[in-house]
Amino acid sequence: MVMPQRRERVLQRLIEDEMRESFLDYSMSVIVQRALPDVRDGLKPVHRRILYAMHELGLAPNRPFKKSAAVVGEVLGKYHPHGDTAVYDAIVRIVQDFSLSYPLVDGQGNFGSIDGDSAAAYRYTEARLASAALELLADIEKDTVPAADTFDGQRQEPEVLPARLPNLLVNGSSGIAVGMATNIPPHNLREVAAAVGHLVRHPECAVDHLMQHVPGPDFPTGGFILGAEGIQEAYRTGRGRIVMRARVQKEARRGGKEQLVVTELPYGISKARVIEQIAELVRARRMDDIADLRDESDRDGMRIVIELKRGAKSRAVLNLLYRHTYLQATFGAILLALDQGGVPHEFNLKELIERYRDHRLEVIRRRSRFELEHARAEAHVTRGLLLALAHMDAVVVLIRKARDREEAASGLRQRFELSAEQADAILNMRLARLTALERQELREKLDSLENRIAELERLLASEQQQLDLLLGELEEIVERFGDARRTTIVRAEADFAVEDLVAREEFVIAVSHAGYIQRVPLSLYGRRVSGGKPPATEARQDFLERVFLASTRDTLLAFSREGQAYAISARDVPETGRSGRGRSLAQLLKLEGRSPLAALLPVSDFPADRALLFLTAHGTVKRTTLDHFAHIRSGGTGALNLRPGDVLLDVQLSDGASDAVIVSGQGRGIRFPEADVPLMGRAAQGVRGMRLRRGDHAVGIVVVRREASLCMVTRHGFAKRTPVSDYPVQRRGGLGVTALQVTERTGPLVAAKELLAGDELMVIAASGAAARLPADRLPLQGRATQGRPVISLAGSDPVVEVARVAHERETPPEPPEPSEPGGGTKQLELIAVAGE
């Protein structure tokens, strides 16, 4: 045989044809295999292979870490035959909490920082799967996704992950392919889940309807988004320009100077680069108003301090910084991903959510078919075992006569009309299975399997049930991983108020009985109130009803007695002096008419792990997590559904780990764990907290600590302290025990407060007379006592308000006492600083 010469194996082609075909092959390889995410699970192939390889290695969140080098080697050797640097860089990104809102890998060691520092080499770091990654891999062993051969054909890998978590939207993605690029911003999980629920219930809805649930991206680095036009364009067309800004606050310094403090940066911006840009502007003498620049960041958070010269205008300086540094940056959103079949496509918001819904439906169907097949197979074998047990003597004789296992199996199949699987299971059955108990267990197992088979068949036959299951699983994920929004969206530049730059500063919020609210600087307060004398700041016909500390960054949650919830920023409360009356709270909250308030609480954030504990006059209680009140519309929203004739009495902050005590006007009290009150939505009515006798009503609820005492105050000014330990812990809903011996002399109970060591009590009468007493001045008595008078009341002047002056809050220093015109001194009086 004559071997062909080398020149005979050269194909003659036009160079333009060869270049065109080779470039197209290269382009498609980059697009499909490297740069773009799949719309279903939001992962690029390298990320999918990393998670699957770690899953195969057993690197669960509850297992020990493993060297990143081992993970990189596993991915390279089995699934991803490319450079080790590319694989490790991909691992680093899905570890960083400033790159992903919900990191997929839990790292130990140096995985880089927001300063732009590189990660340590993979031989120094360790990794394992994060909890969020398990939701992407959930049920992968149940044939939920198609698989394909790996590059060497020796094993298979998933083409897509089941992705119970809507990863593409919540974590975003970015990548540059050949001739196209993707840049999908991260979003808030709770908002995305709400949009999925809306789409499932209203499949024909428009993009604008979904934008009511997803107002915009939510970056893990926080900051601001300026303007909604870019967001709306991106959600409608797949492309949009989103302007991001750093979160900066203004702080006052000695000598009338100010400084700007950067606490959050735009997404994807390096802190070191921003500091370098500001320093370059100062060196070039383009920012003459900056006196000093330093980085005070630590483990508690970012803090870039820009110290200004005396007389510098902070707003003008900040505008220049926005213009010339990355304190303001642009996110060019391109919602491009691979559709089914690996085809690149630009999606709008509705199409992205539809693809996630369709993918999860397919996963649920495949999983159900897998489970149905296995349940049927197991039921089939169980029926064979029960048949054998029913004819055990004949089975034993047949097996003993058989020469070998095959003859015994064949005889069983012919004699009892069994399948090969049933016969094999009978031959493998142990003698212990012959007991009556084992027979009963097999019958119960068969009943359970038949119920499961029927349930799966109904699920596969009903798309509505599949959709309900999809939403139920998504709701479980939201309960586990859902958090509050980090990025603030400002609709227009004009809406970006100067107040957003103000640092956190505390002040006193005072609300009068007539419904006027004011905030007063702490420096205007002294240390005490004379017993029985009305504060000089109040009008004769009005008196203080609520006084507490708040800060410029707090939200005031107001609850009316009709069960409506309202919200206002604490910094929107007008500032007054000690003699000011303030502004009508009804006008600030936009209340229709004068609706009496049951509670007014300062809240700094709205975590899902804290709740509000509600009490009504009829003794009904309810707990609702704070995140339900994070976005209250201008006209208010319902906080609970009241029964006819009932009113909301009080609202307390709750962490679910303490006890609560409800006290009634007739002197009864019941103590029970907060956790006994189930968490409910805003529209729920609640459950019974205390059973009340005829003519009785609840007067207050206290969330107590073990070392605290409970202070009871009556209408006629009697008060006492009783240790919390004197109140036995009971089940909610009972009559409780005696809390105070109510008589005609004491009058009914009007309030109950928790007191700790160092606290003080503020008692206010209808006339405005007030008394402030240290906790240790109040008598410590048992439950079945009356207490003693603590305030001098004239005639029928009743006690109307009781406030706790908490020791945890630092009392401001007393200002000097100015001279009176007559040569004496005027005593400055305190408006009590009460609250937690």
C-alpha positions in Angstrom: 0.0 0.0 0.0 1.4 3.4 -1.1 1.0 6.1 1.6 -0.2 9.4 0.2 2.4 12.1 0.0 2.0 15.0 2.5 1.2 17.5 -0.2 -1.8 15.4 -1.3 -3.5 15.9 2.1 -3.6 19.7 1.8 -7.0 21.0 0.9 -7.2 23.9 -1.4 -9.6 26.6 0.0 -10.1 30.3 -0.3 -8.7 32.1 2.7 -11.8 34.2 3.2 -14.0 31.1 3.5 -11.6 29.5 6.0 -11.4 32.7 8.1 -15.2 33.1 8.1 -16.0 29.6 9.2 -13.2 29.4 11.8 -14.2 32.7 13.3 -17.9 31.7 13.4 -16.9 28.5 15.2 -14.8 30.4 17.7 -17.5 33.0 18.2 -20.2 30.4 19.0 -17.8 28.6 21.3 -17.2 31.8 23.3 -20.9 32.7 23.3 -22.3 29.4 24.3 -19.5 27.8 26.4 -17.9 30.7 28.2 -19.3 34.3 28.2 -23.1 34.2 28.5 -25.4 32.8 31.2 -28.3 30.5 30.6 -31.6 32.3 31.2 -32.9 29.3 33.2 -30.4 29.1 36.0 -28.4 32.3 35.4 -25.1 30.5 35.3 -22.3 30.4 32.8 -20.9 26.9 32.1 -17.8 27.4 34.3 -20.0 28.4 37.3 -22.4 25.5 36.7 -19.5 23.1 36.6 -17.9 24.5 39.7 -21.1 24.1 41.7 -21.8 20.6 40.3 -18.2 19.5 41.0 -18.4 20.8 44.6 -21.7 19.0 45.0 -20.1 15.8 43.8 -17.3 16.3 46.2 -19.8 16.6 49.1 -18.8 20.2 50.0 -22.1 21.0 51.7 -22.4 24.1 53.9 -22.3 21.8 57.0 -19.2 20.0 55.9 -15.6 21.1 56.4 -13.9 23.5 53.9 -11.6 22.1 51.2 -8.7 23.7 49.6 -9.6 25.8 46.5 -6.8 24.0 44.6 -8.7 20.7 45.0 -11.9 22.2 43.7 -10.0 23.8 40.7 -8.4 20.5 39.9 -11.7 18.6 40.1 -13.3 21.1 37.7 -10.4 21.1 35.3 -9.9 17.3 35.2 -13.6 16.3 34.8 -15.7 19.1 33.4 -13.9 22.3 32.2 -10.6 21.7 30.3 -9.5 25.4 30.3 -7.1 27.5 32.3 -6.9 27.1 36.1 -6.8 30.9 36.4 -10.2 31.2 34.7 -11.8 28.6 37.0 -10.3 30.1 40.2 -11.3 33.6 39.2 -14.9 32.3 38.7 -14.8 30.8 42.2 -13.6 34.1 43.7 -16.4 36.1 42.2 -19.2 33.8 43.5 -17.6 34.0 47.0 -17.6 37.8 47.2 -20.5 39.3 49.0 -19.9 42.7 47.3 -20.2 41.1 43.9 -23.2 38.8 44.5 -26.2 39.6 46.7 -26.5 35.9 47.6 -23.0 34.3 47.3 -23.0 30.7 46.0 -19.7 29.6 47.5 -18.6 30.1 51.1 -14.9 31.0 51.2 -12.3 30.9 53.9 -9.2 33.0 53.4 -8.5 36.1 51.3 -10.9 36.2 48.4 -10.2 39.9 47.6 -11.9 43.0 48.8 -13.9 46.0 47.6 -10.6 47.9 47.6 -9.8 46.0 44.4 -7.3 43.7 46.1 -6.7 40.4 44.4 -7.5 37.1 46.0 -4.8 34.9 47.5 -3.6 31.9 45.4 -5.8 28.9 45.4 -3.4 26.9 47.5 -4.0 29.3 50.4 -7.8 29.6 50.3 -10.6 27.1 51.1 -14.2 26.8 49.9 -17.4 24.9 50.2 -20.9 25.4 48.9 -23.1 28.2 50.4 -26.7 27.6 51.4 -28.0 29.5 48.4 -26.1 27.1 46.0 -28.1 24.2 47.5 -31.2 25.8 46.1 -29.7 25.8 42.7 -28.8 22.1 43.0 -31.9 20.9 44.8 -33.4 17.7 43.4 -30.7 17.3 40.7 -30.4 13.6 41.5 -34.1 13.1 40.5 -33.6 13.5 36.7 -34.9 17.1 36.9 -32.6 18.4 34.2 -31.1 17.0 31.0 -27.5 15.8 31.1 -24.8 15.8 28.4 -21.4 14.0 28.0 -18.4 15.8 29.3 -15.5 16.8 27.0 -13.9 13.4 27.3 -17.1 11.3 27.1 -16.3 9.5 30.4 -19.1 11.0 32.5 -22.1 13.3 32.2 -22.8 16.8 33.5 -26.0 18.8 33.8 -26.9 21.1 30.9 -28.7 23.4 33.4 -29.3 23.3 37.1 -32.8 22.9 38.7 -32.4 26.5 40.1 -35.1 26.8 42.7 -33.6 30.2 43.3 -34.2 32.8 40.5 -30.5 33.3 40.2 -30.2 35.3 37.0 -32.2 38.2 38.4 -31.2 38.1 42.1 -27.5 37.7 41.5 -27.2 39.2 38.0 -24.5 38.4 35.5 -21.9 40.1 33.3 -19.8 38.9 30.4 -18.3 39.9 27.1 -18.7 37.5 24.1 -17.8 38.0 20.5 -20.0 40.8 19.1 -22.3 40.9 22.1 -22.2 41.4 25.8 -24.4 40.9 28.9 -24.7 43.0 32.0 -27.7 42.0 34.2 -27.9 43.8 37.5 -28.7 42.0 40.8 -32.2 42.4 42.4 -33.9 41.9 45.7 -35.1 38.3 46.2 -38.4 39.4 47.9 -39.2 41.7 45.1 -38.4 39.2 42.4 -40.5 36.5 44.2 -43.4 39.0 44.4 -43.2 39.6 40.6 -43.1 35.8 40.0 -46.2 35.4 42.0 -48.0 38.2 40.1 -47.0 36.7 36.8 -48.3 33.3 37.8 -51.6 34.7 38.9 -51.9 37.1 35.9 -50.1 35.5 32.9 -51.2 38.3 30.6 -49.9 41.1 32.7 -47.6 43.8 31.2 -44.1 44.7 32.1 -45.3 47.8 33.9 -47.4 45.7 36.3 -44.3 43.7 37.2 -42.3 46.9 37.8 -44.7 47.6 40.7 -43.1 44.7 42.4 -39.6 45.1 41.1 -38.9 48.9 41.2 -35.3 48.4 40.2 -32.0 46.7 40.8 -30.8 46.1 44.4 -27.0 46.2 44.5 -25.1 44.3 47.3 -23.1 47.4 47.9 -26.2 49.6 48.5 -25.9 53.2 47.4 -28.5 55.2 45.4 -30.0 54.9 41.9 -30.9 58.2 40.3 -33.9 58.3 38.1 -36.4 55.6 37.0 -36.2 56.2 33.3 -33.2 54.0 32.7 -34.7 51.2 34.8 -37.9 51.3 32.9 -36.2 51.3 29.6 -34.1 48.3 30.6 -37.1 46.3 31.8 -39.1 47.1 28.7 -36.5 46.8 26.0 -33.6 44.8 27.5 -31.2 47.8 27.5 -31.0 50.8 29.8 -28.6 53.2 31.4 -28.8 53.2 35.3 -27.1 56.0 37.2 -25.7 54.9 40.6 -24.4 57.1 43.4 -22.5 56.5 46.6 -24.2 57.0 49.9 -22.6 60.0 51.6 -23.5 61.6 54.9 -22.5 65.0 56.3 -21.0 65.3 59.8 -20.3 68.4 61.8 -16.9 69.0 63.3 -15.5 71.4 65.9 -15.0 75.0 64.9 -17.9 75.1 62.4 -16.2 72.7 60.0 -17.9 69.8 58.2 -16.8 66.5 56.7 -18.3 64.2 54.1 -18.3 60.4 54.9 -18.8 57.8 52.2 -20.4 54.7 53.6 -21.5 52.9 50.4 -20.1 52.9 46.9 -21.8 52.2 43.5 -21.8 48.6 42.4 -18.5 47.3 40.9 -16.5 50.4 42.0 -13.2 49.9 43.9 -12.8 51.9 47.1 -9.0 52.4 46.5 -9.7 53.8 43.0 -12.2 56.4 44.4 -9.7 57.5 47.1 -7.0 57.8 44.4 -9.3 59.9 42.2 -10.1 62.3 45.0 -6.4 62.6 45.9 -5.6 63.4 42.3 -8.2 66.2 42.2 -6.7 67.7 45.4 -3.1 67.5 44.0 -4.2 69.1 40.8 -5.8 72.0 42.9 -9.2 71.3 41.4 -10.7 70.7 44.9 -9.4 73.4 47.1 -12.1 73.0 49.7 -10.8 69.5 50.8 -8.5 69.8 53.9 -7.9 66.1 54.5 -8.8 62.6 53.1 -8.5 59.4 55.0 -9.8 55.8 55.0 -11.3 54.8 58.3 -13.0 51.6 57.1 -12.9 48.6 59.4 -14.7 45.4 59.9 -17.9 47.3 60.8 -18.2 48.9 57.4 -16.9 51.4 54.9 -15.9 55.0 56.0 -14.1 57.3 53.6 -13.7 60.6 55.4 -13.4 63.8 53.3 -12.6 66.7 55.7 -13.6 70.1 54.4 -12.1 73.5 55.1 -13.9 76.1 57.2 -16.7 77.8 55.1 -16.7 75.2 52.4 -20.1 74.3 51.0 -20.5 70.6 51.3 -23.2 70.3 48.6 -21.0 72.0 46.0 -18.0 69.9 46.9 -20.1 66.7 46.7 -21.5 67.7 43.3 -17.9 68.1 42.0 -17.0 64.7 43.4 -20.0 63.1 41.7 -18.9 64.7 38.4 -15.2 63.8 38.5 -15.0 60.5 40.5 -16.7 57.1 40.6 -18.9 58.3 43.5 -21.3 58.5 40.6 -21.2 55.7 38.0 -23.3 54.3 35.3 -24.5 50.7 35.0 -25.3 49.8 31.4 -27.9 47.2 31.7 -28.1 44.6 28.9 -30.5 41.8 29.7 -28.9 39.3 27.3 -28.8 35.5 28.0 -28.9 32.2 26.3 -32.4 31.0 25.6 -33.3 27.3 25.3 -31.2 25.8 22.5 -28.3 28.1 23.3 -29.6 31.0 21.3 -28.5 34.5 22.6 -31.5 36.7 23.1 -32.2 40.1 24.8 -35.1 39.8 27.2 -37.4 42.2 28.9 -38.4 41.8 32.5 -41.5 39.7 31.8 -39.7 37.4 29.5 -37.0 36.7 32.1 -39.6 35.8 34.7 -41.5 33.7 32.2 -38.4 31.7 31.4 -37.8 31.1 35.1 -41.4 30.0 35.6 -41.3 27.6 32.6 -38.0 26.1 33.7 -39.3 25.5 37.2 -42.5 23.9 35.9 -40.4 21.5 33.7 -38.3 20.7 36.8 -41.4 20.0 38.9 -42.8 17.7 36.2 -39.6 15.8 35.7 -39.1 15.4 39.4 -42.7 14.2 39.8 -42.4 11.7 37.0 -39.2 10.4 38.6 -40.8 10.1 42.0 -43.9 8.5 40.5 -41.8 5.9 38.7 -39.9 5.0 41.9 -43.1 5.0 44.0 -44.8 2.6 41.5 -41.7 0.3 41.5 -41.5 0.2 45.2 -45.2 -0.4 45.6 -44.9 -3.2 43.0 -42.2 -4.9 45.1 -44.1 -4.4 48.3 -47.2 -6.1 46.9 -45.0 -9.1 46.0 -43.6 -9.3 49.5 -47.1 -9.2 51.0 -48.2 -12.0 48.6 -45.2 -14.1 49.6 -46.0 -13.5 53.3 -49.6 -14.6 52.7 -48.4 -17.9 51.1 -45.2 -18.3 53.1 -45.4 -22.0 53.6 -45.7 -22.7 49.9 -42.9 -20.2 49.1 -40.6 -21.9 51.6 -41.4 -25.4 50.1 -40.8 -24.1 46.6 -37.5 -22.5 47.5 -36.2 -25.6 49.4 -37.0 -27.8 46.4 -35.2 -25.5 43.9 -31.6 -26.5 42.8 -30.4 -22.9 42.7 -31.5 -19.3 42.9 -32.6 -19.0 39.2 -34.8 -22.1 39.5 -36.4 -20.7 42.7 -37.0 -17.3 41.0 -38.5 -19.0 38.0 -40.8 -21.1 40.2 -42.0 -18.1 42.1 -42.8 -16.2 39.0 -44.8 -19.1 37.5 -46.6 -20.2 40.7 -47.6 -16.7 42.0 -47.5 -14.7 38.7 -44.8 -12.5 40.0 -42.4 -10.2 38.1 -38.6 -10.7 38.2 -38.2 -7.8 40.6 -40.8 -9.2 43.0 -39.3 -12.7 42.9 -35.8 -11.3 43.5 -37.1 -9.2 46.5 -38.7 -12.3 48.0 -35.5 -14.3 47.7 -33.6 -11.4 49.4 -36.2 -11.2 52.2 -34.8 -11.9 55.7 -36.4 -14.3 58.1 -37.2 -11.3 60.4 -39.7 -10.1 57.9 -41.9 -13.0 58.7 -43.2 -11.4 61.9 -46.7 -10.0 62.2 -45.2 -6.6 63.0 -43.3 -6.6 59.7 -46.4 -7.6 57.8 -48.3 -4.6 59.3 -45.4 -2.3 58.4 -45.5 -3.5 54.8 -49.2 -2.9 54.6 -48.8 0.6 56.0 -45.9 1.2 53.6 -48.1 0.1 50.7 -50.9 2.4 51.7 -48.5 5.3 52.0 -47.0 4.6 48.6 -50.4 4.3 47.0 -51.4 7.7 48.5 -48.2 9.2 47.2 -48.8 7.8 43.7 -52.3 9.2 43.6 -50.9 12.6 44.8 -48.2 12.6 42.1 -50.7 11.6 39.4 -53.0 14.5 40.4 -50.0 16.9 40.4 -48.9 15.8 36.9 -52.4 16.2 35.6 -52.9 19.8 37.0 -50.8 22.7 35.9 -52.4 24.9 38.6 -51.1 22.5 41.3 -47.7 22.7 39.7 -47.8 26.5 39.8 -49.0 26.4 43.4 -46.1 24.1 44.3 -43.7 26.5 42.4 -44.8 29.4 44.5 -44.7 27.4 47.7 -41.1 26.4 47.1 -40.2 30.0 46.2 -41.9 31.3 49.3 -39.7 28.9 51.4 -36.6 30.4 49.8 -37.8 33.9 50.5 -38.3 33.0 54.2 -34.7 31.6 54.4 -32.8 34.2 52.3 -35.1 37.2 51.9 -33.7 40.5 53.1 -34.5 44.2 53.0 -33.6 46.4 50.0 -30.1 47.8 50.2 -30.2 50.3 47.3 -32.4 53.4 47.6 -34.1 54.4 44.3 -34.6 58.1 43.8 -36.9 59.0 41.0 -35.3 62.3 39.9 -32.3 64.4 40.8 -34.6 66.9 42.5 -35.8 64.1 44.8 -32.3 63.5 46.1 -32.7 65.6 49.2 -29.9 67.2 51.2 -31.3 65.4 54.2 -29.9 62.2 52.7 -26.5 63.5 53.5 -27.1 64.2 57.1 -25.3 61.9 59.6 -27.2 59.9 62.2 -28.0 62.3 65.0 -30.3 61.8 67.9 -33.0 64.2 69.1 -36.2 64.1 71.1 -39.6 63.5 69.5 -42.4 64.8 71.6 -46.1 64.3 70.8 -48.8 66.2 72.7 -52.3 65.0 73.7 -53.8 67.4 71.1 -51.8 65.7 68.4 -48.9 68.0 67.8 -45.5 66.6 67.1 -42.1 68.2 67.3 -38.4 67.3 67.5 -36.2 69.2 69.9 -32.4 69.1 70.1 -31.0 67.2 73.1 -29.0 70.2 74.1 -32.3 72.1 75.1 -33.2 69.5 77.8 -32.3 69.5 81.4 -32.3 66.6 83.7 -35.5 66.6 85.7 -39.2 67.6 85.9 -40.6 69.1 89.1 -43.1 66.8 90.7 -46.6 67.9 89.7 -45.6 71.0 87.7 -46.5 71.1 84.0 -43.5 71.5 81.6 -43.1 75.1 80.5 -43.0 74.0 76.8 -46.7 73.0 76.8 -49.8 75.1 76.4 -52.3 75.1 79.3 -54.9 73.0 77.5 -52.4 70.5 76.2 -49.8 68.1 77.7 -47.2 65.6 76.5 -48.5 62.2 75.7 -45.4 60.5 74.1 -41.8 61.4 74.3 -38.9 59.3 73.0 -35.5 59.4 71.3 -35.1 59.0 67.5 -32.4 59.7 64.9 -32.3 61.3 61.5 -32.2 57.9 59.9 -35.2 56.5 61.7 -38.7 55.9 60.4 -41.6 56.6 62.6 -44.3 53.9 62.4 -47.7 55.3 63.6 -50.6 53.0 64.3 -54.1 54.3 64.7 -56.7 52.8 67.1 -58.6 51.7 64.0 -55.7 49.4 63.0 -54.1 51.5 60.2 -50.3 51.9 59.9 -48.6 55.0 58.7 -44.9 55.9 58.2 -42.9 59.1 58.2 -39.2 59.8 58.2 -38.1 61.1 61.6 -36.2 64.0 59.9 -39.4 65.2 58.4 -40.7 66.1 61.9 -40.3 69.9 62.2 -37.6 71.0 64.7 -38.7 73.5 67.4 -37.3 75.0 70.5 -38.5 74.2 74.0 -41.4 76.7 73.7 -42.5 75.5 70.3 -45.8 73.6 69.8 -44.8 71.7 66.7 -47.0 70.6 63.8 -50.1 68.5 63.6 -49.3 64.8 63.4 -52.5 64.3 61.4 -51.2 66.7 58.7 -47.8 65.0 58.5 -49.3 61.6 58.2 -52.1 62.8 55.9 -54.8 61.4 58.2 -58.4 62.0 57.3 -59.8 63.6 60.4 -58.3 63.1 63.8 -57.6 59.4 64.3 -56.2 58.7 67.8 -52.9 56.9 67.7 -52.3 53.7 69.6 -48.6 53.7 69.2 -45.7 55.6 67.6 -42.4 53.7 67.2 -39.0 54.7 65.9 -37.6 52.0 63.6 -34.1 52.1 62.1 -34.5 49.1 59.7 -37.1 46.5 58.8 -35.5 43.0 59.3 -37.6 39.9 58.8 -36.4 38.4 62.0 -38.0 41.1 64.2 -41.7 41.6 64.6 -44.4 43.9 65.9 -46.6 42.6 68.7 -50.1 44.1 68.6 -52.7 44.2 71.5 -56.3 45.3 71.3 -58.7 46.4 74.0 -60.5 43.0 73.8 -57.2 41.1 74.7 -56.4 40.0 71.1 -52.7 39.7 70.2 -50.9 39.3 66.9 -47.3 39.3 65.7 -46.3 40.5 62.2 -42.7 40.7 60.9 -41.3 44.2 60.4 -40.6 43.7 56.7 -44.4 43.9 56.1 -44.2 47.6 57.0 -41.0 48.5 55.0 -42.9 50.2 52.2 -46.1 51.8 53.5 -47.9 53.9 50.9 -48.7 57.6 51.5 -52.2 57.0 52.7 -51.3 54.3 55.1 -52.1 50.6 55.1 -53.9 48.1 57.2 -51.9 46.7 60.2 -54.5 44.3 61.5 -58.2 43.4 61.0 -60.2 44.5 64.1 -63.3 42.7 65.2 -66.5 44.9 65.7 -66.2 47.2 68.7 -62.5 46.5 69.3 -59.7 49.0 69.0 -55.9 48.7 68.8 -54.4 49.5 72.1 -50.6 49.1 71.9 -47.8 47.9 69.6 -44.4 46.7 70.9 -41.2 45.6 69.1 -40.7 41.8 69.4 -37.8 39.4 68.7 -39.9 36.3 69.6 -37.5 35.3 72.4 -38.9 37.1 75.4 -42.1 36.9 77.5 -45.1 39.2 77.2 -47.4 40.4 80.0 -50.9 41.7 79.3 -52.5 43.8 82.1 -56.2 44.6 82.3 -58.0 47.6 83.9 -59.4 45.4 86.7 -55.9 44.5 87.8 -55.4 41.1 86.1 -52.1 40.1 84.4 -51.1 37.2 82.3 -47.5 36.3 81.3 -46.8 34.0 78.3 -43.9 33.5 75.8 -44.0 35.8 72.7 -43.4 32.7 70.6 -46.9 31.5 71.5 -48.3 34.2 69.3 -48.1 33.0 65.7 -46.6 35.2 63.0 -49.4 36.5 60.7 -49.8 38.8 57.8 -51.1 42.4 58.0 -54.7 41.4 57.2 -55.0 38.8 60.0 -57.2 39.4 63.1 -54.9 37.7 65.6 -55.5 35.3 68.5 -56.7 35.6 72.0 -54.0 36.8 74.4 -56.1 37.2 77.5 -59.6 36.2 78.5 -61.3 39.2 80.1 -64.2 39.3 82.5 -67.4 41.2 81.8 -66.7 45.0 81.9 -62.9 44.5 81.9 -60.5 45.6 79.1 -56.8 45.4 78.4 -54.7 48.5 79.2 -51.3 47.5 78.0 -48.7 44.9 77.0 -45.1 44.7 78.1 -42.3 42.7 76.6 -40.2 41.8 79.7 -36.8 40.6 80.6 -36.1 38.2 83.5 -34.2 40.7 85.6 -36.8 43.5 85.2 -39.7 44.5 87.3 -43.2 45.5 86.2 -44.6 48.9 87.3 -48.3 49.3 87.6 -49.9 52.8 87.7 -53.6 53.5 88.4 -55.9 56.3 87.4 -55.6 58.0 90.8 -51.8 58.0 90.8 -51.0 54.8 92.8 -48.0 52.8 91.6 -45.8 49.9 92.6 -43.1 47.6 91.3 -43.4 43.8 91.2 -40.7 41.4 90.1 -41.4 39.8 86.8 -40.6 36.4 88.4 -43.8 36.8 90.6 -45.8 36.3 87.4 -46.0 32.6 86.5 -45.5 31.8 82.8 -48.9 30.5 81.5 -50.5 29.6 78.2 -51.9 32.6 76.4 -55.7 33.0 76.4 -56.3 32.6 80.2 -57.6 34.9 82.9 -54.2 35.4 84.3 -53.4 36.3 87.9 -53.8 39.3 90.2 -51.4 42.1 89.2 -52.7 44.9 91.5 -55.5 45.1 94.0 -57.9 47.6 92.4 -60.1 49.6 94.8 -62.2 52.8 94.6 -59.2 54.6 96.2 -56.7 53.4 93.6 -59.0 53.6 90.6 -58.5 51.1 87.7 -55.1 50.4 86.1 -54.1 52.7 83.3 -50.6 51.5 82.4 -48.0 48.9 82.9 -44.3 49.5 82.2 -41.1 47.4 82.4 -38.4 49.0 84.6 -34.8 48.1 84.8 -32.1 49.2 87.3 -31.4 52.9 86.8 -34.6 53.6 84.9 -37.1 56.3 85.9 -40.8 56.6 85.6 -42.7 59.6 84.1 -46.3 60.0 85.2 -48.5 62.6 83.5 -52.0 63.8 84.5 -54.7 65.2 82.3 -53.9 68.7 83.6 -50.3 68.4 82.4 -48.9 67.9 85.9 -46.0 65.5 85.8 -43.8 63.6 88.2 -40.5 61.8 87.5 -39.3 59.2 89.9 -36.3 56.8 89.9 -37.2 53.2 89.8 -35.8 52.4 93.2 -38.1 55.1 94.7 -41.2 53.1 93.7 -42.3 50.6 96.3 -41.4 46.9 95.5 -44.5 44.9 96.5 -46.2 41.7 95.7 -49.0 41.2 93.1 -51.9 41.4 95.5 -51.2 44.9 96.8 -52.4 48.5 96.0 -49.1 50.4 95.8 -48.8 54.0 97.0 -49.5 57.4 95.6 -46.6 58.8 93.5 -48.1 62.0 92.1 -50.2 64.8 93.8 -53.5 65.1 91.9 -56.0 67.9 92.3 -59.6 66.8 92.5 -60.6 64.4 89.8 -57.5 65.0 87.7 -56.7 61.5 86.4 -53.4 60.0 85.2 -53.5 59.7 81.4 -49.9 58.8 80.4 -47.0 56.9 81.8 -43.6 56.8 80.2 -40.4 54.9 81.0 -37.2 57.0 81.0 -34.8 54.3 79.9 -31.4 54.2 81.5 -29.9 52.7 78.3 -30.2 56.1 76.6 -27.4 58.5 77.6 -29.0 61.5 79.3 -27.6 64.7 77.8 -25.7 67.1 80.1 -27.8 69.7 81.9 -27.3 73.2 80.4 -26.4 76.2 82.6 -29.3 77.9 84.4 -29.8 81.5 83.1 -30.5 84.3 85.5 -34.0 85.6 86.1 -34.6 89.4 85.7 -35.3 89.6 89.5 -31.9 88.3 90.4 -32.9 84.6 91.0 -32.4 81.6 88.7 -35.0 79.8 86.4 -35.0 76.0 86.7 -34.8 74.3 83.3 -37.3 71.4 83.2 -37.0 68.1 81.3 -39.4 66.8 78.8 -38.9 63.1 79.6 -36.8 61.1 77.2 -38.7 57.8 77.1 -38.4 54.7 75.0 -36.2 51.7 74.3 
